[in-house]
Amino acid sequence: MEEFNVVYKLQRHLKQVIEDCKDTIMSGVDSLEKYQYLIGKVQAFEQTLQEISNLLDNKERNSDD
């Protein structure tokens, strides 16, 4: 179960980084490049979170069989 603890900690960290990026965007950025960079980070982290969730779902389904 140790591997799940690492995965859940990673998910929490990614969620926090996403929120931090969103807060930075909402408070205002000084250039379009920085805005695009932050949006790209958010999208990449959200995609990573989704992939982790999908992998966990598959693992849980396989262990139920």
Beta strands, then each sheet from edge to edge (+ up, - down):
end
